[in-house]
Amino acid sequence: MSVNSTPAASIRVLIVDDHPIVREGIAALIDRQPAMAVVGEAANGDEAVQRFRELRPDVTLMDVQMPGTDGVAAIEAIRHLSPKAAILVLTTYPGDAQAVRAIQAGAAGYLLKNSIRKELIDAIQAVHTGRRAVSPDIAHALAAHALDERLTERDLAILRLVADGHANKQIAWRLGVSIDTIKANLKHLFAKLGVEDRTHAVTVAARRGFIER
């Protein structure tokens, strides 16, 4: 782990990612910046909250999908500890639904890991000064689906069961409703997602971040 002793004016960064090589690469980039330094690292959401409590970094870079406590839950916990905490999501998942959850949890930005280096540095500086930073691809997806009808908890439960390969009869039994109700739910769900069948529904839901595959 790269942890530097830094001047008080530096932006102190905590890196949270379950891949050591990713953390190492990000740390090397940040430590080359004259006004930034990595003060700590964490490999999962629980560690992230603990390290934040110990270090009180200026900016936390947060992955979202990690073993155990995920990034969104960690964002909520950190913002509970410090309502003004500056958290920038850095992820490989471009789904707009996942971005919405992260931002609603308190993230100030949402950046993809394939972003160019300057974009990451600019984003860290932006959230440190109270501004937002969102990857153009994510911003486009958020705008494209801004007026979509919201998926309900029932919709998400059905999607997960469909993704797991359950037939309508099994889904109805698990949710304690009739098969006709599930058929009606699926028809409405397909309309919300703009799809025509179960396979396409799962593909779109996974791509947008409604479910994990």
MODELLER restraints for C-alpha pairs under 7 A, 6 or more apart:
rsr = mdl.restraints
at = mdl.atoms
rsr.add(forms.Gaussian(group=physical.xy_distance, feature=features.Distance(at['CA:1:A'], at['CA:41:A']), mean=6.84, stdev=0.5))
rsr.add(forms.Gaussian(group=physical.xy_distance, feature=features.Distance(at['CA:2:A'], at['CA:27:A']), mean=6.31, stdev=0.5))
rsr.add(forms.Gaussian(group=physical.xy_distance, feature=features.Distance(at['CA:2:A'], at['CA:38:A']), mean=6.43, stdev=0.5))
rsr.add(forms.Gaussian(group=physical.xy_distance, feature=features.Distance(at['CA:3:A'], at['CA:38:A']), mean=5.28, stdev=0.5))
rsr.add(forms.Gaussian(group=physical.xy_distance, feature=features.Distance(at['CA:3:A'], at['CA:39:A']), mean=4.76, stdev=0.5))
rsr.add(forms.Gaussian(group=physical.xy_distance, feature=features.Distance(at['CA:3:A'], at['CA:40:A']), mean=6.01, stdev=0.5))
rsr.add(forms.Gaussian(group=physical.xy_distance, feature=features.Distance(at['CA:4:A'], at['CA:37:A']), mean=6.18, stdev=0.5))
rsr.add(forms.Gaussian(group=physical.xy_distance, feature=features.Distance(at['CA:4:A'], at['CA:38:A']), mean=6.36, stdev=0.5))
rsr.add(forms.Gaussian(group=physical.xy_distance, feature=features.Distance(at['CA:4:A'], at['CA:39:A']), mean=6.25, stdev=0.5))
rsr.add(forms.Gaussian(group=physical.xy_distance, feature=features.Distance(at['CA:6:A'], at['CA:37:A']), mean=6.63, stdev=0.5))
rsr.add(forms.Gaussian(group=physical.xy_distance, feature=features.Distance(at['CA:10:A'], at['CA:35:A']), mean=4.51, stdev=0.5))
rsr.add(forms.Gaussian(group=physical.xy_distance, feature=features.Distance(at['CA:10:A'], at['CA:36:A']), mean=4.93, stdev=0.5))
rsr.add(forms.Gaussian(group=physical.xy_distance, feature=features.Distance(at['CA:10:A'], at['CA:37:A']), mean=6.67, stdev=0.5))
rsr.add(forms.Gaussian(group=physical.xy_distance, feature=features.Distance(at['CA:11:A'], at['CA:35:A']), mean=6.09, stdev=0.5))
rsr.add(forms.Gaussian(group=physical.xy_distance, feature=features.Distance(at['CA:11:A'], at['CA:36:A']), mean=4.53, stdev=0.5))
rsr.add(forms.Gaussian(group=physical.xy_distance, feature=features.Distance(at['CA:11:A'], at['CA:37:A']), mean=6.31, stdev=0.5))
rsr.add(forms.Gaussian(group=physical.xy_distance, feature=features.Distance(at['CA:11:A'], at['CA:58:A']), mean=5.90, stdev=0.5))
rsr.add(forms.Gaussian(group=physical.xy_distance, feature=features.Distance(at['CA:12:A'], at['CA:36:A']), mean=6.04, stdev=0.5))
rsr.add(forms.Gaussian(group=physical.xy_distance, feature=features.Distance(at['CA:12:A'], at['CA:37:A']), mean=5.29, stdev=0.5))
rsr.add(forms.Gaussian(group=physical.xy_distance, feature=features.Distance(at['CA:12:A'], at['CA:38:A']), mean=5.90, stdev=0.5))
rsr.add(forms.Gaussian(group=physical.xy_distance, feature=features.Distance(at['CA:12:A'], at['CA:39:A']), mean=5.92, stdev=0.5))
rsr.add(forms.Gaussian(group=physical.xy_distance, feature=features.Distance(at['CA:12:A'], at['CA:57:A']), mean=5.18, stdev=0.5))
rsr.add(forms.Gaussian(group=physical.xy_distance, feature=features.Distance(at['CA:12:A'], at['CA:58:A']), mean=5.07, stdev=0.5))
rsr.add(forms.Gaussian(group=physical.xy_distance, feature=features.Distance(at['CA:12:A'], at['CA:59:A']), mean=6.41, stdev=0.5))
rsr.add(forms.Gaussian(group=physical.xy_distance, feature=features.Distance(at['CA:13:A'], at['CA:37:A']), mean=6.04, stdev=0.5))
rsr.add(forms.Gaussian(group=physical.xy_distance, feature=features.Distance(at['CA:13:A'], at['CA:38:A']), mean=4.69, stdev=0.5))
rsr.add(forms.Gaussian(group=physical.xy_distance, feature=features.Distance(at['CA:13:A'], at['CA:39:A']), mean=5.73, stdev=0.5))
rsr.add(forms.Gaussian(group=physical.xy_distance, feature=features.Distance(at['CA:13:A'], at['CA:57:A']), mean=5.55, stdev=0.5))
rsr.add(forms.Gaussian(group=physical.xy_distance, feature=features.Distance(at['CA:13:A'], at['CA:58:A']), mean=6.06, stdev=0.5))
rsr.add(forms.Gaussian(group=physical.xy_distance, feature=features.Distance(at['CA:13:A'], at['CA:59:A']), mean=4.97, stdev=0.5))
rsr.add(forms.Gaussian(group=physical.xy_distance, feature=features.Distance(at['CA:13:A'], at['CA:60:A']), mean=5.69, stdev=0.5))
rsr.add(forms.Gaussian(group=physical.xy_distance, feature=features.Distance(at['CA:14:A'], at['CA:38:A']), mean=6.02, stdev=0.5))
rsr.add(forms.Gaussian(group=physical.xy_distance, feature=features.Distance(at['CA:14:A'], at['CA:39:A']), mean=5.87, stdev=0.5))
rsr.add(forms.Gaussian(group=physical.xy_distance, feature=features.Distance(at['CA:14:A'], at['CA:40:A']), mean=4.92, stdev=0.5))
rsr.add(forms.Gaussian(group=physical.xy_distance, feature=features.Distance(at['CA:14:A'], at['CA:41:A']), mean=5.59, stdev=0.5))
rsr.add(forms.Gaussian(group=physical.xy_distance, feature=features.Distance(at['CA:14:A'], at['CA:57:A']), mean=6.00, stdev=0.5))
rsr.add(forms.Gaussian(group=physical.xy_distance, feature=features.Distance(at['CA:14:A'], at['CA:59:A']), mean=6.44, stdev=0.5))
rsr.add(forms.Gaussian(group=physical.xy_distance, feature=features.Distance(at['CA:14:A'], at['CA:60:A']), mean=4.69, stdev=0.5))
rsr.add(forms.Gaussian(group=physical.xy_distance, feature=features.Distance(at['CA:14:A'], at['CA:61:A']), mean=6.11, stdev=0.5))
rsr.add(forms.Gaussian(group=physical.xy_distance, feature=features.Distance(at['CA:15:A'], at['CA:23:A']), mean=6.49, stdev=0.5))
rsr.add(forms.Gaussian(group=physical.xy_distance, feature=features.Distance(at['CA:15:A'], at['CA:40:A']), mean=6.45, stdev=0.5))
rsr.add(forms.Gaussian(group=physical.xy_distance, feature=features.Distance(at['CA:15:A'], at['CA:41:A']), mean=4.72, stdev=0.5))
rsr.add(forms.Gaussian(group=physical.xy_distance, feature=features.Distance(at['CA:15:A'], at['CA:42:A']), mean=6.30, stdev=0.5))
rsr.add(forms.Gaussian(group=physical.xy_distance, feature=features.Distance(at['CA:15:A'], at['CA:60:A']), mean=6.09, stdev=0.5))
rsr.add(forms.Gaussian(group=physical.xy_distance, feature=features.Distance(at['CA:15:A'], at['CA:61:A']), mean=4.92, stdev=0.5))
rsr.add(forms.Gaussian(group=physical.xy_distance, feature=features.Distance(at['CA:15:A'], at['CA:62:A']), mean=6.56, stdev=0.5))
rsr.add(forms.Gaussian(group=physical.xy_distance, feature=features.Distance(at['CA:16:A'], at['CA:41:A']), mean=5.75, stdev=0.5))
rsr.add(forms.Gaussian(group=physical.xy_distance, feature=features.Distance(at['CA:16:A'], at['CA:42:A']), mean=4.66, stdev=0.5))
rsr.add(forms.Gaussian(group=physical.xy_distance, feature=features.Distance(at['CA:16:A'], at['CA:43:A']), mean=5.72, stdev=0.5))
rsr.add(forms.Gaussian(group=physical.xy_distance, feature=features.Distance(at['CA:16:A'], at['CA:44:A']), mean=6.62, stdev=0.5))
rsr.add(forms.Gaussian(group=physical.xy_distance, feature=features.Distance(at['CA:16:A'], at['CA:48:A']), mean=6.17, stdev=0.5))
rsr.add(forms.Gaussian(group=physical.xy_distance, feature=features.Distance(at['CA:16:A'], at['CA:61:A']), mean=5.85, stdev=0.5))
rsr.add(forms.Gaussian(group=physical.xy_distance, feature=features.Distance(at['CA:16:A'], at['CA:62:A']), mean=4.91, stdev=0.5))
rsr.add(forms.Gaussian(group=physical.xy_distance, feature=features.Distance(at['CA:16:A'], at['CA:63:A']), mean=6.02, stdev=0.5))
rsr.add(forms.Gaussian(group=physical.xy_distance, feature=features.Distance(at['CA:17:A'], at['CA:23:A']), mean=6.25, stdev=0.5))
rsr.add(forms.Gaussian(group=physical.xy_distance, feature=features.Distance(at['CA:17:A'], at['CA:42:A']), mean=6.42, stdev=0.5))
rsr.add(forms.Gaussian(group=physical.xy_distance, feature=features.Distance(at['CA:17:A'], at['CA:43:A']), mean=5.03, stdev=0.5))
rsr.add(forms.Gaussian(group=physical.xy_distance, feature=features.Distance(at['CA:17:A'], at['CA:44:A']), mean=6.44, stdev=0.5))
rsr.add(forms.Gaussian(group=physical.xy_distance, feature=features.Distance(at['CA:17:A'], at['CA:62:A']), mean=6.63, stdev=0.5))
rsr.add(forms.Gaussian(group=physical.xy_distance, feature=features.Distance(at['CA:17:A'], at['CA:63:A']), mean=5.28, stdev=0.5))
rsr.add(forms.Gaussian(group=physical.xy_distance, feature=features.Distance(at['CA:18:A'], at['CA:43:A']), mean=4.21, stdev=0.5))
rsr.add(forms.Gaussian(group=physical.xy_distance, feature=features.Distance(at['CA:18:A'], at['CA:44:A']), mean=5.84, stdev=0.5))
rsr.add(forms.Gaussian(group=physical.xy_distance, feature=features.Distance(at['CA:18:A'], at['CA:66:A']), mean=6.00, stdev=0.5))
rsr.add(forms.Gaussian(group=physical.xy_distance, feature=features.Distance(at['CA:27:A'], at['CA:38:A']), mean=6.13, stdev=0.5))
rsr.add(forms.Gaussian(group=physical.xy_distance, feature=features.Distance(at['CA:30:A'], at['CA:36:A']), mean=6.07, stdev=0.5))
rsr.add(forms.Gaussian(group=physical.xy_distance, feature=features.Distance(at['CA:30:A'], at['CA:37:A']), mean=6.01, stdev=0.5))
rsr.add(forms.Gaussian(group=physical.xy_distance, feature=features.Distance(at['CA:30:A'], at['CA:38:A']), mean=6.77, stdev=0.5))
rsr.add(forms.Gaussian(group=physical.xy_distance, feature=features.Distance(at['CA:31:A'], at['CA:37:A']), mean=5.05, stdev=0.5))
rsr.add(forms.Gaussian(group=physical.xy_distance, feature=features.Distance(at['CA:31:A'], at['CA:38:A']), mean=6.48, stdev=0.5))
rsr.add(forms.Gaussian(group=physical.xy_distance, feature=features.Distance(at['CA:42:A'], at['CA:48:A']), mean=5.22, stdev=0.5))
rsr.add(forms.Gaussian(group=physical.xy_distance, feature=features.Distance(at['CA:42:A'], at['CA:51:A']), mean=7.00, stdev=0.5))
rsr.add(forms.Gaussian(group=physical.xy_distance, feature=features.Distance(at['CA:44:A'], at['CA:66:A']), mean=5.81, stdev=0.5))
rsr.add(forms.Gaussian(group=physical.xy_distance, feature=features.Distance(at['CA:44:A'], at['CA:67:A']), mean=6.45, stdev=0.5))
rsr.add(forms.Gaussian(group=physical.xy_distance, feature=features.Distance(at['CA:44:A'], at['CA:68:A']), mean=6.92, stdev=0.5))
rsr.add(forms.Gaussian(group=physical.xy_distance, feature=features.Distance(at['CA:44:A'], at['CA:69:A']), mean=6.55, stdev=0.5))
rsr.add(forms.Gaussian(group=physical.xy_distance, feature=features.Distance(at['CA:44:A'], at['CA:70:A']), mean=6.94, stdev=0.5))
rsr.add(forms.Gaussian(group=physical.xy_distance, feature=features.Distance(at['CA:45:A'], at['CA:69:A']), mean=4.69, stdev=0.5))
rsr.add(forms.Gaussian(group=physical.xy_distance, feature=features.Distance(at['CA:45:A'], at['CA:70:A']), mean=5.32, stdev=0.5))
rsr.add(forms.Gaussian(group=physical.xy_distance, feature=features.Distance(at['CA:45:A'], at['CA:71:A']), mean=5.63, stdev=0.5))
rsr.add(forms.Gaussian(group=physical.xy_distance, feature=features.Distance(at['CA:45:A'], at['CA:74:A']), mean=4.92, stdev=0.5))
rsr.add(forms.Gaussian(group=physical.xy_distance, feature=features.Distance(at['CA:46:A'], at['CA:69:A']), mean=5.96, stdev=0.5))
rsr.add(forms.Gaussian(group=physical.xy_distance, feature=features.Distance(at['CA:46:A'], at['CA:74:A']), mean=6.88, stdev=0.5))
rsr.add(forms.Gaussian(group=physical.xy_distance, feature=features.Distance(at['CA:48:A'], at['CA:74:A']), mean=6.80, stdev=0.5))
rsr.add(forms.Gaussian(group=physical.xy_distance, feature=features.Distance(at['CA:49:A'], at['CA:74:A']), mean=6.23, stdev=0.5))
rsr.add(forms.Gaussian(group=physical.xy_distance, feature=features.Distance(at['CA:49:A'], at['CA:77:A']), mean=6.73, stdev=0.5))
rsr.add(forms.Gaussian(group=physical.xy_distance, feature=features.Distance(at['CA:49:A'], at['CA:78:A']), mean=5.84, stdev=0.5))
rsr.add(forms.Gaussian(group=physical.xy_distance, feature=features.Distance(at['CA:58:A'], at['CA:86:A']), mean=6.56, stdev=0.5))
rsr.add(forms.Gaussian(group=physical.xy_distance, feature=features.Distance(at['CA:58:A'], at['CA:128:A']), mean=6.58, stdev=0.5))
rsr.add(forms.Gaussian(group=physical.xy_distance, feature=features.Distance(at['CA:59:A'], at['CA:86:A']), mean=4.99, stdev=0.5))
rsr.add(forms.Gaussian(group=physical.xy_distance, feature=features.Distance(at['CA:59:A'], at['CA:87:A']), mean=5.73, stdev=0.5))
rsr.add(forms.Gaussian(group=physical.xy_distance, feature=features.Distance(at['CA:59:A'], at['CA:124:A']), mean=6.90, stdev=0.5))
rsr.add(forms.Gaussian(group=physical.xy_distance, feature=features.Distance(at['CA:59:A'], at['CA:128:A']), mean=6.19, stdev=0.5))
rsr.add(forms.Gaussian(group=physical.xy_distance, feature=features.Distance(at['CA:60:A'], at['CA:86:A']), mean=6.36, stdev=0.5))
rsr.add(forms.Gaussian(group=physical.xy_distance, feature=features.Distance(at['CA:60:A'], at['CA:87:A']), mean=4.73, stdev=0.5))
rsr.add(forms.Gaussian(group=physical.xy_distance, feature=features.Distance(at['CA:60:A'], at['CA:88:A']), mean=6.09, stdev=0.5))
rsr.add(forms.Gaussian(group=physical.xy_distance, feature=features.Distance(at['CA:61:A'], at['CA:87:A']), mean=6.05, stdev=0.5))
rsr.add(forms.Gaussian(group=physical.xy_distance, feature=features.Distance(at['CA:61:A'], at['CA:88:A']), mean=4.93, stdev=0.5))
rsr.add(forms.Gaussian(group=physical.xy_distance, feature=features.Distance(at['CA:61:A'], at['CA:89:A']), mean=5.71, stdev=0.5))
rsr.add(forms.Gaussian(group=physical.xy_distance, feature=features.Distance(at['CA:61:A'], at['CA:90:A']), mean=6.17, stdev=0.5))
rsr.add(forms.Gaussian(group=physical.xy_distance, feature=features.Distance(at['CA:62:A'], at['CA:71:A']), mean=6.21, stdev=0.5))
rsr.add(forms.Gaussian(group=physical.xy_distance, feature=features.Distance(at['CA:62:A'], at['CA:87:A']), mean=6.84, stdev=0.5))
rsr.add(forms.Gaussian(group=physical.xy_distance, feature=features.Distance(at['CA:62:A'], at['CA:88:A']), mean=6.02, stdev=0.5))
rsr.add(forms.Gaussian(group=physical.xy_distance, feature=features.Distance(at['CA:62:A'], at['CA:89:A']), mean=4.60, stdev=0.5))
rsr.add(forms.Gaussian(group=physical.xy_distance, feature=features.Distance(at['CA:62:A'], at['CA:90:A']), mean=5.67, stdev=0.5))
rsr.add(forms.Gaussian(group=physical.xy_distance, feature=features.Distance(at['CA:63:A'], at['CA:71:A']), mean=5.69, stdev=0.5))
rsr.add(forms.Gaussian(group=physical.xy_distance, feature=features.Distance(at['CA:63:A'], at['CA:89:A']), mean=5.75, stdev=0.5))
rsr.add(forms.Gaussian(group=physical.xy_distance, feature=features.Distance(at['CA:63:A'], at['CA:90:A']), mean=5.23, stdev=0.5))
rsr.add(forms.Gaussian(group=physical.xy_distance, feature=features.Distance(at['CA:63:A'], at['CA:91:A']), mean=5.23, stdev=0.5))
rsr.add(forms.Gaussian(group=physical.xy_distance, feature=features.Distance(at['CA:64:A'], at['CA:70:A']), mean=5.71, stdev=0.5))
rsr.add(forms.Gaussian(group=physical.xy_distance, feature=features.Distance(at['CA:64:A'], at['CA:71:A']), mean=3.85, stdev=0.5))
rsr.add(forms.Gaussian(group=physical.xy_distance, feature=features.Distance(at['CA:64:A'], at['CA:72:A']), mean=6.01, stdev=0.5))
rsr.add(forms.Gaussian(group=physical.xy_distance, feature=features.Distance(at['CA:64:A'], at['CA:89:A']), mean=6.98, stdev=0.5))
rsr.add(forms.Gaussian(group=physical.xy_distance, feature=features.Distance(at['CA:64:A'], at['CA:91:A']), mean=6.42, stdev=0.5))
rsr.add(forms.Gaussian(group=physical.xy_distance, feature=features.Distance(at['CA:65:A'], at['CA:71:A']), mean=6.15, stdev=0.5))
rsr.add(forms.Gaussian(group=physical.xy_distance, feature=features.Distance(at['CA:72:A'], at['CA:101:A']), mean=6.97, stdev=0.5))
rsr.add(forms.Gaussian(group=physical.xy_distance, feature=features.Distance(at['CA:72:A'], at['CA:102:A']), mean=5.35, stdev=0.5))
rsr.add(forms.Gaussian(group=physical.xy_distance, feature=features.Distance(at['CA:72:A'], at['CA:105:A']), mean=6.36, stdev=0.5))
rsr.add(forms.Gaussian(group=physical.xy_distance, feature=features.Distance(at['CA:75:A'], at['CA:105:A']), mean=6.07, stdev=0.5))
rsr.add(forms.Gaussian(group=physical.xy_distance, feature=features.Distance(at['CA:75:A'], at['CA:106:A']), mean=6.33, stdev=0.5))
rsr.add(forms.Gaussian(group=physical.xy_distance, feature=features.Distance(at['CA:75:A'], at['CA:107:A']), mean=6.72, stdev=0.5))
rsr.add(forms.Gaussian(group=physical.xy_distance, feature=features.Distance(at['CA:76:A'], at['CA:105:A']), mean=5.14, stdev=0.5))
rsr.add(forms.Gaussian(group=physical.xy_distance, feature=features.Distance(at['CA:76:A'], at['CA:106:A']), mean=6.49, stdev=0.5))
rsr.add(forms.Gaussian(group=physical.xy_distance, feature=features.Distance(at['CA:79:A'], at['CA:85:A']), mean=5.93, stdev=0.5))
rsr.add(forms.Gaussian(group=physical.xy_distance, feature=features.Distance(at['CA:79:A'], at['CA:106:A']), mean=6.49, stdev=0.5))
rsr.add(forms.Gaussian(group=physical.xy_distance, feature=features.Distance(at['CA:86:A'], at['CA:108:A']), mean=6.24, stdev=0.5))
rsr.add(forms.Gaussian(group=physical.xy_distance, feature=features.Distance(at['CA:86:A'], at['CA:127:A']), mean=5.87, stdev=0.5))
rsr.add(forms.Gaussian(group=physical.xy_distance, feature=features.Distance(at['CA:86:A'], at['CA:128:A']), mean=6.14, stdev=0.5))
rsr.add(forms.Gaussian(group=physical.xy_distance, feature=features.Distance(at['CA:87:A'], at['CA:107:A']), mean=4.98, stdev=0.5))
rsr.add(forms.Gaussian(group=physical.xy_distance, feature=features.Distance(at['CA:87:A'], at['CA:108:A']), mean=5.60, stdev=0.5))
rsr.add(forms.Gaussian(group=physical.xy_distance, feature=features.Distance(at['CA:87:A'], at['CA:109:A']), mean=6.91, stdev=0.5))
rsr.add(forms.Gaussian(group=physical.xy_distance, feature=features.Distance(at['CA:88:A'], at['CA:107:A']), mean=5.86, stdev=0.5))
rsr.add(forms.Gaussian(group=physical.xy_distance, feature=features.Distance(at['CA:88:A'], at['CA:108:A']), mean=5.76, stdev=0.5))
rsr.add(forms.Gaussian(group=physical.xy_distance, feature=features.Distance(at['CA:88:A'], at['CA:109:A']), mean=4.68, stdev=0.5))
rsr.add(forms.Gaussian(group=physical.xy_distance, feature=features.Distance(at['CA:88:A'], at['CA:110:A']), mean=5.92, stdev=0.5))
rsr.add(forms.Gaussian(group=physical.xy_distance, feature=features.Distance(at['CA:89:A'], at['CA:107:A']), mean=6.70, stdev=0.5))
rsr.add(forms.Gaussian(group=physical.xy_distance, feature=features.Distance(at['CA:89:A'], at['CA:109:A']), mean=5.95, stdev=0.5))
rsr.add(forms.Gaussian(group=physical.xy_distance, feature=features.Distance(at['CA:89:A'], at['CA:110:A']), mean=4.63, stdev=0.5))
rsr.add(forms.Gaussian(group=physical.xy_distance, feature=features.Distance(at['CA:89:A'], at['CA:111:A']), mean=5.86, stdev=0.5))
rsr.add(forms.Gaussian(group=physical.xy_distance, feature=features.Distance(at['CA:90:A'], at['CA:110:A']), mean=6.24, stdev=0.5))
rsr.add(forms.Gaussian(group=physical.xy_distance, feature=features.Distance(at['CA:90:A'], at['CA:111:A']), mean=4.89, stdev=0.5))
rsr.add(forms.Gaussian(group=physical.xy_distance, feature=features.Distance(at['CA:90:A'], at['CA:112:A']), mean=5.51, stdev=0.5))
rsr.add(forms.Gaussian(group=physical.xy_distance, feature=features.Distance(at['CA:90:A'], at['CA:113:A']), mean=5.75, stdev=0.5))
rsr.add(forms.Gaussian(group=physical.xy_distance, feature=features.Distance(at['CA:91:A'], at['CA:111:A']), mean=6.45, stdev=0.5))
rsr.add(forms.Gaussian(group=physical.xy_distance, feature=features.Distance(at['CA:91:A'], at['CA:112:A']), mean=4.97, stdev=0.5))
rsr.add(forms.Gaussian(group=physical.xy_distance, feature=features.Distance(at['CA:91:A'], at['CA:113:A']), mean=5.29, stdev=0.5))
rsr.add(forms.Gaussian(group=physical.xy_distance, feature=features.Distance(at['CA:92:A'], at['CA:112:A']), mean=5.44, stdev=0.5))
rsr.add(forms.Gaussian(group=physical.xy_distance, feature=features.Distance(at['CA:92:A'], at['CA:113:A']), mean=5.37, stdev=0.5))
rsr.add(forms.Gaussian(group=physical.xy_distance, feature=features.Distance(at['CA:94:A'], at['CA:112:A']), mean=6.85, stdev=0.5))
rsr.add(forms.Gaussian(group=physical.xy_distance, feature=features.Distance(at['CA:94:A'], at['CA:138:A']), mean=6.19, stdev=0.5))
rsr.add(forms.Gaussian(group=physical.xy_distance, feature=features.Distance(at['CA:95:A'], at['CA:207:A']), mean=5.71, stdev=0.5))
rsr.add(forms.Gaussian(group=physical.xy_distance, feature=features.Distance(at['CA:95:A'], at['CA:208:A']), mean=3.73, stdev=0.5))
rsr.add(forms.Gaussian(group=physical.xy_distance, feature=features.Distance(at['CA:95:A'], at['CA:209:A']), mean=4.52, stdev=0.5))
rsr.add(forms.Gaussian(group=physical.xy_distance, feature=features.Distance(at['CA:96:A'], at['CA:138:A']), mean=6.26, stdev=0.5))
rsr.add(forms.Gaussian(group=physical.xy_distance, feature=features.Distance(at['CA:96:A'], at['CA:141:A']), mean=5.69, stdev=0.5))
rsr.add(forms.Gaussian(group=physical.xy_distance, feature=features.Distance(at['CA:96:A'], at['CA:142:A']), mean=5.49, stdev=0.5))
rsr.add(forms.Gaussian(group=physical.xy_distance, feature=features.Distance(at['CA:96:A'], at['CA:208:A']), mean=5.40, stdev=0.5))
rsr.add(forms.Gaussian(group=physical.xy_distance, feature=features.Distance(at['CA:96:A'], at['CA:209:A']), mean=6.58, stdev=0.5))
rsr.add(forms.Gaussian(group=physical.xy_distance, feature=features.Distance(at['CA:97:A'], at['CA:208:A']), mean=5.62, stdev=0.5))
rsr.add(forms.Gaussian(group=physical.xy_distance, feature=features.Distance(at['CA:97:A'], at['CA:209:A']), mean=5.15, stdev=0.5))
rsr.add(forms.Gaussian(group=physical.xy_distance, feature=features.Distance(at['CA:97:A'], at['CA:210:A']), mean=5.80, stdev=0.5))
rsr.add(forms.Gaussian(group=physical.xy_distance, feature=features.Distance(at['CA:98:A'], at['CA:209:A']), mean=4.90, stdev=0.5))
rsr.add(forms.Gaussian(group=physical.xy_distance, feature=features.Distance(at['CA:98:A'], at['CA:210:A']), mean=6.74, stdev=0.5))
rsr.add(forms.Gaussian(group=physical.xy_distance, feature=features.Distance(at['CA:99:A'], at['CA:110:A']), mean=6.60, stdev=0.5))
rsr.add(forms.Gaussian(group=physical.xy_distance, feature=features.Distance(at['CA:108:A'], at['CA:127:A']), mean=6.03, stdev=0.5))
rsr.add(forms.Gaussian(group=physical.xy_distance, feature=features.Distance(at['CA:108:A'], at['CA:132:A']), mean=5.13, stdev=0.5))
rsr.add(forms.Gaussian(group=physical.xy_distance, feature=features.Distance(at['CA:108:A'], at['CA:133:A']), mean=6.73, stdev=0.5))
rsr.add(forms.Gaussian(group=physical.xy_distance, feature=features.Distance(at['CA:109:A'], at['CA:127:A']), mean=6.94, stdev=0.5))
rsr.add(forms.Gaussian(group=physical.xy_distance, feature=features.Distance(at['CA:109:A'], at['CA:132:A']), mean=5.28, stdev=0.5))
rsr.add(forms.Gaussian(group=physical.xy_distance, feature=features.Distance(at['CA:109:A'], at['CA:133:A']), mean=4.40, stdev=0.5))
rsr.add(forms.Gaussian(group=physical.xy_distance, feature=features.Distance(at['CA:109:A'], at['CA:134:A']), mean=5.18, stdev=0.5))
rsr.add(forms.Gaussian(group=physical.xy_distance, feature=features.Distance(at['CA:110:A'], at['CA:133:A']), mean=6.40, stdev=0.5))
rsr.add(forms.Gaussian(group=physical.xy_distance, feature=features.Distance(at['CA:110:A'], at['CA:134:A']), mean=4.79, stdev=0.5))
rsr.add(forms.Gaussian(group=physical.xy_distance, feature=features.Distance(at['CA:110:A'], at['CA:135:A']), mean=6.36, stdev=0.5))
rsr.add(forms.Gaussian(group=physical.xy_distance, feature=features.Distance(at['CA:111:A'], at['CA:134:A']), mean=5.69, stdev=0.5))
rsr.add(forms.Gaussian(group=physical.xy_distance, feature=features.Distance(at['CA:111:A'], at['CA:135:A']), mean=5.01, stdev=0.5))
rsr.add(forms.Gaussian(group=physical.xy_distance, feature=features.Distance(at['CA:112:A'], at['CA:135:A']), mean=6.55, stdev=0.5))
rsr.add(forms.Gaussian(group=physical.xy_distance, feature=features.Distance(at['CA:123:A'], at['CA:133:A']), mean=5.37, stdev=0.5))
rsr.add(forms.Gaussian(group=physical.xy_distance, feature=features.Distance(at['CA:126:A'], at['CA:132:A']), mean=6.35, stdev=0.5))
rsr.add(forms.Gaussian(group=physical.xy_distance, feature=features.Distance(at['CA:126:A'], at['CA:133:A']), mean=6.50, stdev=0.5))
rsr.add(forms.Gaussian(group=physical.xy_distance, feature=features.Distance(at['CA:127:A'], at['CA:133:A']), mean=6.69, stdev=0.5))
rsr.add(forms.Gaussian(group=physical.xy_distance, feature=features.Distance(at['CA:148:A'], at['CA:192:A']), mean=6.97, stdev=0.5))
rsr.add(forms.Gaussian(group=physical.xy_distance, feature=features.Distance(at['CA:149:A'], at['CA:192:A']), mean=6.08, stdev=0.5))
rsr.add(forms.Gaussian(group=physical.xy_distance, feature=features.Distance(at['CA:155:A'], at['CA:189:A']), mean=6.49, stdev=0.5))
rsr.add(forms.Gaussian(group=physical.xy_distance, feature=features.Distance(at['CA:158:A'], at['CA:171:A']), mean=6.98, stdev=0.5))
rsr.add(forms.Gaussian(group=physical.xy_distance, feature=features.Distance(at['CA:159:A'], at['CA:202:A']), mean=6.77, stdev=0.5))
rsr.add(forms.Gaussian(group=physical.xy_distance, feature=features.Distance(at['CA:160:A'], at['CA:211:A']), mean=6.60, stdev=0.5))
rsr.add(forms.Gaussian(group=physical.xy_distance, feature=features.Distance(at['CA:161:A'], at['CA:171:A']), mean=6.54, stdev=0.5))
rsr.add(forms.Gaussian(group=physical.xy_distance, feature=features.Distance(at['CA:163:A'], at['CA:202:A']), mean=5.81, stdev=0.5))
rsr.add(forms.Gaussian(group=physical.xy_distance, feature=features.Distance(at['CA:168:A'], at['CA:179:A']), mean=6.24, stdev=0.5))
rsr.add(forms.Gaussian(group=physical.xy_distance, feature=features.Distance(at['CA:168:A'], at['CA:182:A']), mean=6.53, stdev=0.5))
rsr.add(forms.Gaussian(group=physical.xy_distance, feature=features.Distance(at['CA:169:A'], at['CA:179:A']), mean=5.81, stdev=0.5))
rsr.add(forms.Gaussian(group=physical.xy_distance, feature=features.Distance(at['CA:172:A'], at['CA:178:A']), mean=5.53, stdev=0.5))
rsr.add(forms.Gaussian(group=physical.xy_distance, feature=features.Distance(at['CA:172:A'], at['CA:179:A']), mean=5.37, stdev=0.5))
rsr.add(forms.Gaussian(group=physical.xy_distance, feature=features.Distance(at['CA:172:A'], at['CA:182:A']), mean=6.10, stdev=0.5))
rsr.add(forms.Gaussian(group=physical.xy_distance, feature=features.Distance(at['CA:190:A'], at['CA:196:A']), mean=5.97, stdev=0.5))
rsr.add(forms.Gaussian(group=physical.xy_distance, feature=features.Distance(at['CA:190:A'], at['CA:201:A']), mean=6.50, stdev=0.5))
rsr.add(forms.Gaussian(group=physical.xy_distance, feature=features.Distance(at['CA:193:A'], at['CA:201:A']), mean=6.78, stdev=0.5))
rsr.add(forms.Gaussian(group=physical.xy_distance, feature=features.Distance(at['CA:195:A'], at['CA:201:A']), mean=5.86, stdev=0.5))
rsr.add(forms.Gaussian(group=physical.xy_distance, feature=features.Distance(at['CA:205:A'], at['CA:211:A']), mean=5.93, stdev=0.5))
rsr.add(forms.Gaussian(group=physical.xy_distance, feature=features.Distance(at['CA:206:A'], at['CA:212:A']), mean=5.75, stdev=0.5))
rsr.add(forms.Gaussian(group=physical.xy_distance, feature=features.Distance(at['CA:206:A'], at['CA:213:A']), mean=6.20, stdev=0.5))
